[in-house]
Amino acid sequence: MRLPAAAMILSLMGCAQFPALDDATSTHAADAPYPDLVPVETILSAAASTQQSPQTASNLTARVAALRTRAGRLQGRVVDSATRQRMRRGVPVR
């Protein structure tokens, strides 16, 4: 009895309405030409020559420090030693 009910539910799920994705792209974007394919070396050299502002560098340095501090806090034990000992004893059987 369960198998036919499950098959019916699954077949009805296939009848769901999907949102209209055709209207999600503007006509300008749809008519635009495909971008040129370029070698990855060209992209990497352009990225290497990009300058960043001192403020961006200091923001990234501060963010890296904050993430490292957060990661350091996550390195400790999750369960304290008293709880760990109690867990090792197990659950008493009644």
N, C-alpha and C positions, 0 to 999 in steps of 0.2 A: 504494500500500500504506500510505503514511503517513497519508493522509487518513481512511480508514476507522478506523485505529487511534486517531487523534486524536478522531474523532467518538465512538467507543466510550468513551474515557476521559472526555470531556466529559459524555456522557450518564450515566455512572456517578457523576460528581461531583454531579449533580443529585439523587441518591438519598441524600445524606448526612443523618444524623440531626442535628437542631438541638436545642440544650438547651431544656428546658421553661421558657419565659419566663412562663407564666401563674402559676407559683408564686413568681416573684420579687417580686411586689407583694402586700403584706398585704391582707387583706380589709377592714381599716379604711381603708386608702388607696384601695382600689378603690371603696368605697362613699361616699367623701367627695365633697361637691359641688364643682363647678368653681369656681375662684376668680373673684371679681368683676373685670370689666374696668374699669380706671380710666385716665383720661387721663395721658399721660406727664408733664405738668406737675405733677401731684400727686406722682408718684414723685420727680421732680427736686427739688421744694421740700422734700420730706421728707428727701432725701439732703443738701441744702444746710444744713438745720438740725441735722444730726447733729453732735454734739460728739465730738472725738477726744481721747484722753488725751495729755499731753505725752510720755509714753514711746512711744506709737505714732508721734507726729510725729518724734521723734528716731530711732526705728528706721527709719522710711521715709527720712529724710534720709540716714542712714548707708548704707542700701541703694542709694539713688540715686547717692551718691558712689562706692560700690564698683562699680556697674554702669558709671558713666562712666569710671572708671579702667580697667576691663576693656575697654571699647569703645575707649579710647585706645590700649591695647596692641595691639589688632587692626587699627589703622589703618596700621601700617607695612607695608613690603614683605615678602612671603612668601619670595621667592627673593632671596638675597644677590647682589651685583653680580658676584662671580667666577663663580658658578654661572650667572647670566644670560648672561655672555659665552660660557661654554662651550656653553650651549644654543643660542646664536645661530650658533656654528660648525657645529653639527649633528653628526650621527652619521657617522663615516667609513664609506664603502662599501668592502667587501672584494671 
